[in-house]
Amino acid sequence: MNSCRVGHLAESVARFVLLLKGYRLVARNYVTGRGTAAGEVDLIVRRGRTLVFVEVKKRRTFETAAYAVGPNQQRRIRRAAESFVARHPRYDGCDIRFDAFLLWPPCFFVHLKRVF
């Protein structure tokens, strides 16, 4: 299975688990701009007045998944979050949170809240 398909499968698992936890899907694979300066978020979900920007990482171990959300990735996610809220003013009054959803074989996962 190629990495793109694995990524989509990981995002589908994350979306399903978050829906079971009471989150509502707002957007998937939200991208702003093009090239290396583009902002990108895998999932945007909402629960009550909290809008959550979720980065999904699937790696061989928990540690490599956790460290995959580095400073550059965090900047891109923040940039995308700012763009999303600016383009969708109905979310302007929401609390904003940045989470990570990490997956590793054979079928382990964890949802980490407020990772940055």
Chimera marker file (.cmm) of the C-alpha trace (Angstrom):
<marker_set name="trace">
<marker id="1" x="0.000" y="0.000" z="0.000" r="1" g="1" b="0" radius="0.5"/>
<marker id="2" x="1.465" y="3.365" z="-0.955" r="1" g="1" b="0" radius="0.5"/>
<marker id="3" x="1.970" y="6.153" z="1.568" r="1" g="1" b="0" radius="0.5"/>
<marker id="4" x="-0.915" y="8.254" z="0.221" r="1" g="1" b="0" radius="0.5"/>
<marker id="5" x="-3.403" y="5.413" z="0.751" r="1" g="1" b="0" radius="0.5"/>
<marker id="6" x="-1.973" y="4.711" z="4.207" r="1" g="1" b="0" radius="0.5"/>
<marker id="7" x="-2.383" y="8.390" z="5.077" r="1" g="1" b="0" radius="0.5"/>
<marker id="8" x="-6.006" y="8.450" z="3.934" r="1" g="1" b="0" radius="0.5"/>
<marker id="9" x="-6.715" y="5.272" z="5.887" r="1" g="1" b="0" radius="0.5"/>
<marker id="10" x="-5.131" y="6.784" z="9.018" r="1" g="1" b="0" radius="0.5"/>
<marker id="11" x="-7.223" y="9.939" z="8.597" r="1" g="1" b="0" radius="0.5"/>
<marker id="12" x="-10.364" y="7.817" z="8.209" r="1" g="1" b="0" radius="0.5"/>
<marker id="13" x="-9.588" y="5.952" z="11.448" r="1" g="1" b="0" radius="0.5"/>
<marker id="14" x="-8.958" y="9.250" z="13.248" r="1" g="1" b="0" radius="0.5"/>
<marker id="15" x="-12.174" y="10.755" z="11.894" r="1" g="1" b="0" radius="0.5"/>
<marker id="16" x="-14.196" y="7.702" z="12.977" r="1" g="1" b="0" radius="0.5"/>
<marker id="17" x="-12.740" y="7.711" z="16.509" r="1" g="1" b="0" radius="0.5"/>
<marker id="18" x="-13.269" y="11.461" z="16.909" r="1" g="1" b="0" radius="0.5"/>
<marker id="19" x="-16.888" y="11.134" z="15.741" r="1" g="1" b="0" radius="0.5"/>
<marker id="20" x="-17.403" y="8.411" z="18.352" r="1" g="1" b="0" radius="0.5"/>
<marker id="21" x="-16.004" y="10.827" z="20.962" r="1" g="1" b="0" radius="0.5"/>
<marker id="22" x="-18.656" y="13.413" z="20.059" r="1" g="1" b="0" radius="0.5"/>
<marker id="23" x="-16.739" y="15.652" z="17.648" r="1" g="1" b="0" radius="0.5"/>
<marker id="24" x="-18.372" y="16.854" z="14.444" r="1" g="1" b="0" radius="0.5"/>
<marker id="25" x="-16.375" y="16.967" z="11.228" r="1" g="1" b="0" radius="0.5"/>
<marker id="26" x="-15.997" y="20.495" z="9.845" r="1" g="1" b="0" radius="0.5"/>
<marker id="27" x="-13.358" y="19.909" z="7.113" r="1" g="1" b="0" radius="0.5"/>
<marker id="28" x="-10.801" y="17.391" z="5.844" r="1" g="1" b="0" radius="0.5"/>
<marker id="29" x="-7.426" y="18.110" z="4.263" r="1" g="1" b="0" radius="0.5"/>
<marker id="30" x="-7.816" y="21.881" z="4.436" r="1" g="1" b="0" radius="0.5"/>
<marker id="31" x="-5.021" y="23.549" z="2.435" r="1" g="1" b="0" radius="0.5"/>
<marker id="32" x="-4.097" y="27.211" z="2.026" r="1" g="1" b="0" radius="0.5"/>
<marker id="33" x="-1.811" y="28.344" z="-0.747" r="1" g="1" b="0" radius="0.5"/>
<marker id="34" x="0.721" y="26.283" z="-2.666" r="1" g="1" b="0" radius="0.5"/>
<marker id="35" x="4.284" y="25.164" z="-2.172" r="1" g="1" b="0" radius="0.5"/>
<marker id="36" x="6.322" y="25.033" z="0.999" r="1" g="1" b="0" radius="0.5"/>
<marker id="37" x="4.619" y="28.059" z="2.555" r="1" g="1" b="0" radius="0.5"/>
<marker id="38" x="1.175" y="26.439" z="2.332" r="1" g="1" b="0" radius="0.5"/>
<marker id="39" x="-0.734" y="25.677" z="5.475" r="1" g="1" b="0" radius="0.5"/>
<marker id="40" x="-2.399" y="22.269" z="5.761" r="1" g="1" b="0" radius="0.5"/>
<marker id="41" x="-4.586" y="20.529" z="8.333" r="1" g="1" b="0" radius="0.5"/>
<marker id="42" x="-5.687" y="16.901" z="8.133" r="1" g="1" b="0" radius="0.5"/>
<marker id="43" x="-8.937" y="17.253" z="10.089" r="1" g="1" b="0" radius="0.5"/>
<marker id="44" x="-10.909" y="20.139" z="11.516" r="1" g="1" b="0" radius="0.5"/>
<marker id="45" x="-13.524" y="19.068" z="14.043" r="1" g="1" b="0" radius="0.5"/>
<marker id="46" x="-15.798" y="20.832" z="16.472" r="1" g="1" b="0" radius="0.5"/>
<marker id="47" x="-17.178" y="19.937" z="19.859" r="1" g="1" b="0" radius="0.5"/>
<marker id="48" x="-19.330" y="22.574" z="21.501" r="1" g="1" b="0" radius="0.5"/>
<marker id="49" x="-17.566" y="25.924" z="21.212" r="1" g="1" b="0" radius="0.5"/>
<marker id="50" x="-14.157" y="24.360" z="20.605" r="1" g="1" b="0" radius="0.5"/>
<marker id="51" x="-12.750" y="24.176" z="17.085" r="1" g="1" b="0" radius="0.5"/>
<marker id="52" x="-9.985" y="21.577" z="16.914" r="1" g="1" b="0" radius="0.5"/>
<marker id="53" x="-7.278" y="21.363" z="14.252" r="1" g="1" b="0" radius="0.5"/>
<marker id="54" x="-6.014" y="17.772" z="14.179" r="1" g="1" b="0" radius="0.5"/>
<marker id="55" x="-2.765" y="16.512" z="12.675" r="1" g="1" b="0" radius="0.5"/>
<marker id="56" x="-2.847" y="12.773" z="11.929" r="1" g="1" b="0" radius="0.5"/>
<marker id="57" x="0.452" y="10.863" z="11.921" r="1" g="1" b="0" radius="0.5"/>
<marker id="58" x="0.935" y="7.177" z="11.196" r="1" g="1" b="0" radius="0.5"/>
<marker id="59" x="4.428" y="5.852" z="11.850" r="1" g="1" b="0" radius="0.5"/>
<marker id="60" x="6.165" y="2.617" z="12.873" r="1" g="1" b="0" radius="0.5"/>
<marker id="61" x="6.304" y="3.573" z="16.566" r="1" g="1" b="0" radius="0.5"/>
<marker id="62" x="4.564" y="5.952" z="18.951" r="1" g="1" b="0" radius="0.5"/>
<marker id="63" x="7.784" y="7.927" z="19.404" r="1" g="1" b="0" radius="0.5"/>
<marker id="64" x="8.362" y="8.542" z="15.692" r="1" g="1" b="0" radius="0.5"/>
<marker id="65" x="4.710" y="9.542" z="15.252" r="1" g="1" b="0" radius="0.5"/>
<marker id="66" x="4.901" y="11.959" z="18.173" r="1" g="1" b="0" radius="0.5"/>
<marker id="67" x="8.104" y="13.608" z="16.952" r="1" g="1" b="0" radius="0.5"/>
<marker id="68" x="6.712" y="13.961" z="13.414" r="1" g="1" b="0" radius="0.5"/>
<marker id="69" x="4.728" y="17.037" z="14.476" r="1" g="1" b="0" radius="0.5"/>
<marker id="70" x="7.738" y="19.344" z="14.563" r="1" g="1" b="0" radius="0.5"/>
<marker id="71" x="8.064" y="23.144" z="14.561" r="1" g="1" b="0" radius="0.5"/>
<marker id="72" x="7.701" y="23.518" z="10.771" r="1" g="1" b="0" radius="0.5"/>
<marker id="73" x="4.576" y="21.350" z="10.776" r="1" g="1" b="0" radius="0.5"/>
<marker id="74" x="3.163" y="23.354" z="13.684" r="1" g="1" b="0" radius="0.5"/>
<marker id="75" x="3.696" y="26.632" z="11.793" r="1" g="1" b="0" radius="0.5"/>
<marker id="76" x="1.873" y="25.256" z="8.754" r="1" g="1" b="0" radius="0.5"/>
<marker id="77" x="-1.048" y="24.078" z="10.879" r="1" g="1" b="0" radius="0.5"/>
<marker id="78" x="-1.293" y="27.453" z="12.662" r="1" g="1" b="0" radius="0.5"/>
<marker id="79" x="-1.207" y="29.257" z="9.313" r="1" g="1" b="0" radius="0.5"/>
<marker id="80" x="-4.006" y="27.039" z="8.011" r="1" g="1" b="0" radius="0.5"/>
<marker id="81" x="-6.037" y="27.576" z="11.197" r="1" g="1" b="0" radius="0.5"/>
<marker id="82" x="-5.751" y="31.352" z="10.875" r="1" g="1" b="0" radius="0.5"/>
<marker id="83" x="-6.796" y="31.163" z="7.235" r="1" g="1" b="0" radius="0.5"/>
<marker id="84" x="-9.718" y="28.851" z="7.978" r="1" g="1" b="0" radius="0.5"/>
<marker id="85" x="-11.145" y="31.085" z="10.713" r="1" g="1" b="0" radius="0.5"/>
<marker id="86" x="-10.667" y="34.183" z="8.522" r="1" g="1" b="0" radius="0.5"/>
<marker id="87" x="-12.549" y="32.521" z="5.636" r="1" g="1" b="0" radius="0.5"/>
<marker id="88" x="-15.300" y="31.142" z="7.896" r="1" g="1" b="0" radius="0.5"/>
<marker id="89" x="-16.299" y="33.958" z="10.284" r="1" g="1" b="0" radius="0.5"/>
<marker id="90" x="-18.978" y="31.816" z="11.977" r="1" g="1" b="0" radius="0.5"/>
<marker id="91" x="-16.107" y="30.103" z="13.841" r="1" g="1" b="0" radius="0.5"/>
<marker id="92" x="-14.552" y="33.400" z="14.941" r="1" g="1" b="0" radius="0.5"/>
<marker id="93" x="-15.842" y="33.142" z="18.530" r="1" g="1" b="0" radius="0.5"/>
<marker id="94" x="-14.779" y="29.521" z="19.009" r="1" g="1" b="0" radius="0.5"/>
<marker id="95" x="-11.988" y="28.399" z="21.271" r="1" g="1" b="0" radius="0.5"/>
<marker id="96" x="-9.120" y="27.004" z="19.177" r="1" g="1" b="0" radius="0.5"/>
<marker id="97" x="-7.158" y="23.868" z="20.022" r="1" g="1" b="0" radius="0.5"/>
<marker id="98" x="-4.409" y="21.932" z="18.238" r="1" g="1" b="0" radius="0.5"/>
<marker id="99" x="-4.441" y="18.143" z="18.661" r="1" g="1" b="0" radius="0.5"/>
<marker id="100" x="-2.539" y="15.196" z="17.257" r="1" g="1" b="0" radius="0.5"/>
<marker id="101" x="-3.903" y="11.766" z="16.444" r="1" g="1" b="0" radius="0.5"/>
<marker id="102" x="-1.079" y="9.206" z="16.337" r="1" g="1" b="0" radius="0.5"/>
<marker id="103" x="-1.289" y="5.686" z="14.932" r="1" g="1" b="0" radius="0.5"/>
<marker id="104" x="1.281" y="2.875" z="14.901" r="1" g="1" b="0" radius="0.5"/>
<marker id="105" x="1.145" y="-0.874" z="14.048" r="1" g="1" b="0" radius="0.5"/>
<marker id="106" x="-0.487" y="-3.195" z="14.476" r="1" g="1" b="0" radius="0.5"/>
<marker id="107" x="-3.545" y="-1.126" z="15.453" r="1" g="1" b="0" radius="0.5"/>
<marker id="108" x="-2.662" y="1.267" z="18.266" r="1" g="1" b="0" radius="0.5"/>
<marker id="109" x="-3.674" y="4.909" z="18.390" r="1" g="1" b="0" radius="0.5"/>
<marker id="110" x="-3.835" y="7.845" z="20.766" r="1" g="1" b="0" radius="0.5"/>
<marker id="111" x="-5.586" y="11.212" z="20.595" r="1" g="1" b="0" radius="0.5"/>
<marker id="112" x="-3.394" y="13.880" z="22.200" r="1" g="1" b="0" radius="0.5"/>
<marker id="113" x="-5.091" y="17.151" z="23.088" r="1" g="1" b="0" radius="0.5"/>
<marker id="114" x="-3.387" y="20.556" z="23.125" r="1" g="1" b="0" radius="0.5"/>
<marker id="115" x="-0.095" y="19.322" z="21.662" r="1" g="1" b="0" radius="0.5"/>
<marker id="116" x="1.075" y="22.873" z="20.883" r="1" g="1" b="0" radius="0.5"/>
<link id1="1" id2="2" r="1" g="1" b="0" radius="0.2"/>
<link id1="2" id2="3" r="1" g="1" b="0" radius="0.2"/>
<link id1="3" id2="4" r="1" g="1" b="0" radius="0.2"/>
<link id1="4" id2="5" r="1" g="1" b="0" radius="0.2"/>
<link id1="5" id2="6" r="1" g="1" b="0" radius="0.2"/>
<link id1="6" id2="7" r="1" g="1" b="0" radius="0.2"/>
<link id1="7" id2="8" r="1" g="1" b="0" radius="0.2"/>
<link id1="8" id2="9" r="1" g="1" b="0" radius="0.2"/>
<link id1="9" id2="10" r="1" g="1" b="0" radius="0.2"/>
<link id1="10" id2="11" r="1" g="1" b="0" radius="0.2"/>
<link id1="11" id2="12" r="1" g="1" b="0" radius="0.2"/>
<link id1="12" id2="13" r="1" g="1" b="0" radius="0.2"/>
<link id1="13" id2="14" r="1" g="1" b="0" radius="0.2"/>
<link id1="14" id2="15" r="1" g="1" b="0" radius="0.2"/>
<link id1="15" id2="16" r="1" g="1" b="0" radius="0.2"/>
<link id1="16" id2="17" r="1" g="1" b="0" radius="0.2"/>
<link id1="17" id2="18" r="1" g="1" b="0" radius="0.2"/>
<link id1="18" id2="19" r="1" g="1" b="0" radius="0.2"/>
<link id1="19" id2="20" r="1" g="1" b="0" radius="0.2"/>
<link id1="20" id2="21" r="1" g="1" b="0" radius="0.2"/>
<link id1="21" id2="22" r="1" g="1" b="0" radius="0.2"/>
<link id1="22" id2="23" r="1" g="1" b="0" radius="0.2"/>
<link id1="23" id2="24" r="1" g="1" b="0" radius="0.2"/>
<link id1="24" id2="25" r="1" g="1" b="0" radius="0.2"/>
<link id1="25" id2="26" r="1" g="1" b="0" radius="0.2"/>
<link id1="26" id2="27" r="1" g="1" b="0" radius="0.2"/>
<link id1="27" id2="28" r="1" g="1" b="0" radius="0.2"/>
<link id1="28" id2="29" r="1" g="1" b="0" radius="0.2"/>
<link id1="29" id2="30" r="1" g="1" b="0" radius="0.2"/>
<link id1="30" id2="31" r="1" g="1" b="0" radius="0.2"/>
<link id1="31" id2="32" r="1" g="1" b="0" radius="0.2"/>
<link id1="32" id2="33" r="1" g="1" b="0" radius="0.2"/>
<link id1="33" id2="34" r="1" g="1" b="0" radius="0.2"/>
<link id1="34" id2="35" r="1" g="1" b="0" radius="0.2"/>
<link id1="35" id2="36" r="1" g="1" b="0" radius="0.2"/>
<link id1="36" id2="37" r="1" g="1" b="0" radius="0.2"/>
<link id1="37" id2="38" r="1" g="1" b="0" radius="0.2"/>
<link id1="38" id2="39" r="1" g="1" b="0" radius="0.2"/>
<link id1="39" id2="40" r="1" g="1" b="0" radius="0.2"/>
<link id1="40" id2="41" r="1" g="1" b="0" radius="0.2"/>
<link id1="41" id2="42" r="1" g="1" b="0" radius="0.2"/>
<link id1="42" id2="43" r="1" g="1" b="0" radius="0.2"/>
<link id1="43" id2="44" r="1" g="1" b="0" radius="0.2"/>
<link id1="44" id2="45" r="1" g="1" b="0" radius="0.2"/>
<link id1="45" id2="46" r="1" g="1" b="0" radius="0.2"/>
<link id1="46" id2="47" r="1" g="1" b="0" radius="0.2"/>
<link id1="47" id2="48" r="1" g="1" b="0" radius="0.2"/>
<link id1="48" id2="49" r="1" g="1" b="0" radius="0.2"/>
<link id1="49" id2="50" r="1" g="1" b="0" radius="0.2"/>
<link id1="50" id2="51" r="1" g="1" b="0" radius="0.2"/>
<link id1="51" id2="52" r="1" g="1" b="0" radius="0.2"/>
<link id1="52" id2="53" r="1" g="1" b="0" radius="0.2"/>
<link id1="53" id2="54" r="1" g="1" b="0" radius="0.2"/>
<link id1="54" id2="55" r="1" g="1" b="0" radius="0.2"/>
<link id1="55" id2="56" r="1" g="1" b="0" radius="0.2"/>
<link id1="56" id2="57" r="1" g="1" b="0" radius="0.2"/>
<link id1="57" id2="58" r="1" g="1" b="0" radius="0.2"/>
<link id1="58" id2="59" r="1" g="1" b="0" radius="0.2"/>
<link id1="59" id2="60" r="1" g="1" b="0" radius="0.2"/>
<link id1="60" id2="61" r="1" g="1" b="0" radius="0.2"/>
<link id1="61" id2="62" r="1" g="1" b="0" radius="0.2"/>
<link id1="62" id2="63" r="1" g="1" b="0" radius="0.2"/>
<link id1="63" id2="64" r="1" g="1" b="0" radius="0.2"/>
<link id1="64" id2="65" r="1" g="1" b="0" radius="0.2"/>
<link id1="65" id2="66" r="1" g="1" b="0" radius="0.2"/>
<link id1="66" id2="67" r="1" g="1" b="0" radius="0.2"/>
<link id1="67" id2="68" r="1" g="1" b="0" radius="0.2"/>
<link id1="68" id2="69" r="1" g="1" b="0" radius="0.2"/>
<link id1="69" id2="70" r="1" g="1" b="0" radius="0.2"/>
<link id1="70" id2="71" r="1" g="1" b="0" radius="0.2"/>
<link id1="71" id2="72" r="1" g="1" b="0" radius="0.2"/>
<link id1="72" id2="73" r="1" g="1" b="0" radius="0.2"/>
<link id1="73" id2="74" r="1" g="1" b="0" radius="0.2"/>
<link id1="74" id2="75" r="1" g="1" b="0" radius="0.2"/>
<link id1="75" id2="76" r="1" g="1" b="0" radius="0.2"/>
<link id1="76" id2="77" r="1" g="1" b="0" radius="0.2"/>
<link id1="77" id2="78" r="1" g="1" b="0" radius="0.2"/>
<link id1="78" id2="79" r="1" g="1" b="0" radius="0.2"/>
<link id1="79" id2="80" r="1" g="1" b="0" radius="0.2"/>
<link id1="80" id2="81" r="1" g="1" b="0" radius="0.2"/>
<link id1="81" id2="82" r="1" g="1" b="0" radius="0.2"/>
<link id1="82" id2="83" r="1" g="1" b="0" radius="0.2"/>
<link id1="83" id2="84" r="1" g="1" b="0" radius="0.2"/>
<link id1="84" id2="85" r="1" g="1" b="0" radius="0.2"/>
<link id1="85" id2="86" r="1" g="1" b="0" radius="0.2"/>
<link id1="86" id2="87" r="1" g="1" b="0" radius="0.2"/>
<link id1="87" id2="88" r="1" g="1" b="0" radius="0.2"/>
<link id1="88" id2="89" r="1" g="1" b="0" radius="0.2"/>
<link id1="89" id2="90" r="1" g="1" b="0" radius="0.2"/>
<link id1="90" id2="91" r="1" g="1" b="0" radius="0.2"/>
<link id1="91" id2="92" r="1" g="1" b="0" radius="0.2"/>
<link id1="92" id2="93" r="1" g="1" b="0" radius="0.2"/>
<link id1="93" id2="94" r="1" g="1" b="0" radius="0.2"/>
<link id1="94" id2="95" r="1" g="1" b="0" radius="0.2"/>
<link id1="95" id2="96" r="1" g="1" b="0" radius="0.2"/>
<link id1="96" id2="97" r="1" g="1" b="0" radius="0.2"/>
<link id1="97" id2="98" r="1" g="1" b="0" radius="0.2"/>
<link id1="98" id2="99" r="1" g="1" b="0" radius="0.2"/>
<link id1="99" id2="100" r="1" g="1" b="0" radius="0.2"/>
<link id1="100" id2="101" r="1" g="1" b="0" radius="0.2"/>
<link id1="101" id2="102" r="1" g="1" b="0" radius="0.2"/>
<link id1="102" id2="103" r="1" g="1" b="0" radius="0.2"/>
<link id1="103" id2="104" r="1" g="1" b="0" radius="0.2"/>
<link id1="104" id2="105" r="1" g="1" b="0" radius="0.2"/>
<link id1="105" id2="106" r="1" g="1" b="0" radius="0.2"/>
<link id1="106" id2="107" r="1" g="1" b="0" radius="0.2"/>
<link id1="107" id2="108" r="1" g="1" b="0" radius="0.2"/>
<link id1="108" id2="109" r="1" g="1" b="0" radius="0.2"/>
<link id1="109" id2="110" r="1" g="1" b="0" radius="0.2"/>
<link id1="110" id2="111" r="1" g="1" b="0" radius="0.2"/>
<link id1="111" id2="112" r="1" g="1" b="0" radius="0.2"/>
<link id1="112" id2="113" r="1" g="1" b="0" radius="0.2"/>
<link id1="113" id2="114" r="1" g="1" b="0" radius="0.2"/>
<link id1="114" id2="115" r="1" g="1" b="0" radius="0.2"/>
<link id1="115" id2="116" r="1" g="1" b="0" radius="0.2"/>
</marker_set>
